[in-house]
């Protein structure tokens, strides 16, 4: 069989030749993949990607705690503050698949730099803003840039590293994202309280400056030469518009449901229904009409990948519910301030990254990943289940240990699900498949905030209403769980305060029960996945210059003679 025929085969089981620094005629694919060694440009590239991942995660969560202070300073409303926070996540999600598709046409480095520039422009605009309209527009720009950074980071990692060895590096990036997510509220609250909220954006500039210099130096990624007009003709304009419109409508409906409008309002239902109908139309257009689709529908026809996308959505939903609603336990039930709360969530958040890195390394060593997915869901079910035990009288030692298991379980799933998608995917579809993985992860994050919020709001009304002296205020107290947590700190000690705190703890227990059930659903979805071989290096069309020659040499020496 010739090298070319090997690369063009339609089955993911037919492995493409790996990159090797020490090729030999006797090397197997497994040996060649294991022989791959990181170089200095690679380490510089990964450092840059990790830095970019960190600042995006930091900005995604830093603003939320500062919004009340911003609203007070520039005379904004609560609704304007809500949309300032939501615009970033919404734009971060909807542009990811389109940016991933564009990178295959215009080049990875160009899209990374473009995303960084958008993120920079959004940061500067927000830092200088004098009203919420300006903040809203600039947060949307910043979100589009942040989404591009996230998806391009994952695509470039796939370009640079053999499949078998990606786990530890994806684990590193997941760890940086987790650290940024945790530190965001702490840094944002500190700036808003002690300096100025504008420093939430100014602090990004040195990191962005380093990234702008390092991207072209460390990621000299090459793309096939052609004119701009030839590249522009390859863009799937109609598919891009349908997808962005559908995703925006759906996510807007989910985001403002229960906040700006009731869930039963037509203003909530119509965008969600239209968005879902748009997704269906997008699928048929990409499947039947598009010449170079932004998302090849054949990817979804693989059971591994379709199942992994569903699991990714559920996984992200659970993780964001933990990130958003676990701090409310410490603030509303334990009475901690925001700084102590940020430290209190460490047992859950800081077990995610080590678990992800270790499992990524183990998967690379043994060459299978299905066990990691199954184990991750089982441990997550256990970890979310024991959170039910967190009550008013739970001691510090108890809640520390109760939080550890959920962090480990969700950490297992990051590399497990990434390997599930990438091992089953055709080489030529990898960029688009990874882009959609990023989108489904962002979709899960949005759903996590919405679903967790609905459960908590409804259960607060039920639990508070169970106390006769509090029943008349049950509806008003349950409208804003965050505001209620702050109010509890200021209330004088009384039986009503004691009952409210108990109701708060009981309402949060229901959130963990639902998340535990969703983890069980994720486990059911995982039953259909199977292990594909990991001993392959996708022949990256946009590898770092200087690595291409090695890749070609490896193909020549590992391919069997015809």
Phi, psi and omega in degrees: 000138180279162178299319182296318180293327175298317184289333186265000180298150187271352183263137177293343178287340176277106192279136176281151186299135182278160173280135179218139175273346181227065186288151173209160184296333184270355185293135170275170177300320181297315181295319181293321178294319179292332183283349180298133181235135177295145177250173179300313177302325179295313180299321177296319179296316181293323177298318179295315180296321178296320179297316179296318178300318181297314184289328177293314179297320179300314183287334181294331185244345186291327188285330189304314183287341182266352185301318177301320179293320179295315180300322179292319186287318184253016172059052178259167178265167177297325179293319177296321178296319179300314183287332175297324178283325185283327185303321181298308184294322182295310181291328177300322183282311193289336184268351186299310180297323180293316179296319177300319178294317179299328183294333177284343180262310186264344179114143183296310185299320180298319180287325176297312180298318178299318179296318179297319180295318177299316179298317178298314181299319178295319179299312181297317180299317179294320181296330182263355188297144178246358178207168185287334176298317178294318179297318181299313180296315183289327175292326176295316178297316180297321179295319177299317177295319178297319176298319177297319179298315182297310185289323180291327176301314182290323179293317181295322176301319178295326178292325192267334193237137174302146185309315185297332187258005185285335190305313183293328181283322173295325176298320177299314180294321176298322178296317178297322178294319179295317180297315179297320180296320181286317183286337182307303180298325180294311180293316180299316179294321180295316179296314183296326185275323190249339181236263174203147181298339182296336179290345173301328181264321181298328184295340180286335190300316178299320180293319179293321178300316178298317182296319181298325177285319187284329183302305179291333180285319186263340183238068179280065185279133185255142177236155181303135183283132173196165182287161180299321181294322177297320178292319182297327180292339182276350183290136176273081186296312184294315179300321180296316181295316180299315183294312182298317179296316181294314181296320180296313180299313181297312183290328176295315178299317179294322184290318184266355175298126181081354180246296179271322179227152176297156179297332180275356182288147178296333179292338175269316186292315185299310179300323180293314181294315179297320178298316179296319177296322178296321177298321178295315177297322177299318180298312182293323178296314180295326183282323189252334191244311189302134179280313176233080189294152175287341176216106179295121185292343178298338178299318182288346180277356173270124185299322179301312186289315179300317178296319181295324177296318178296317180295323179298318178298314180294317180301313181293324177301315181294314182300315181289329175296320176295315182297321184276321192255342173295319176301332180292333175296315183289325180279313186279324183264315183269343177077021180286153172280175187296325181292312179295324177298319178301323177285325183295333180277357180304318181304327179273313187284324184271007168264345181295308185296310178300320179298318180296316180295312182298314181294322176300318179294316181296318177301317178298325182289315187263344173082013175227156187226344185300322179300325181292322179293311180298314179298319180300317179292319180297317179292323178296319178300314178297313183296319179288327178295317183287344175297339177300336182283349180287116185228188182298319186268006180298130181281167180300313180300320181294311183290335175297310182289328178295333183274340187296318188295317180298322178296318179295315181298313179292330176294321176305323190284335181302300180290327181301313181288324177297317177294323180302318181285310188289327180289330183270351189271144172294147182305317185286345181258003190298315182300316180291322179295319178293322178299317180289330173300315178297321179294313181296328175294316178294323177299315178299322179297317179295317179295326180299316178295317183290310183296313178300320180294318179297314180299312183296317181298313181294318182289327175299318179298318181291311185292319178292322180295343180287345178262117186305321183288339182258346186306319180298335182259004187302316183294315182290321179295324186279351184294327184220100183295325180293315179297323179295322178299319178291324180295323181298329179292331185267345182290140174292153179297125180198173179294324179298318179296318179298317179293320178297318179296319178295320178297322179297314180297318181293324179294319179295329178301323180293323176302315182291326177297314179297317179296324177296318177297320178295324175297323175297322176296319176300320178297320178297318178298329184284348183298329187277348185284154177227163180278124169260156178298143179257355186275070177208149173242115179298124181291091188293124177289343183235043177292163176299134179302132184106331174273338183300320180296318178299319181297317178296320178298320181295321178298318183293326187269340181260342181285137177291150180287150183278000000 
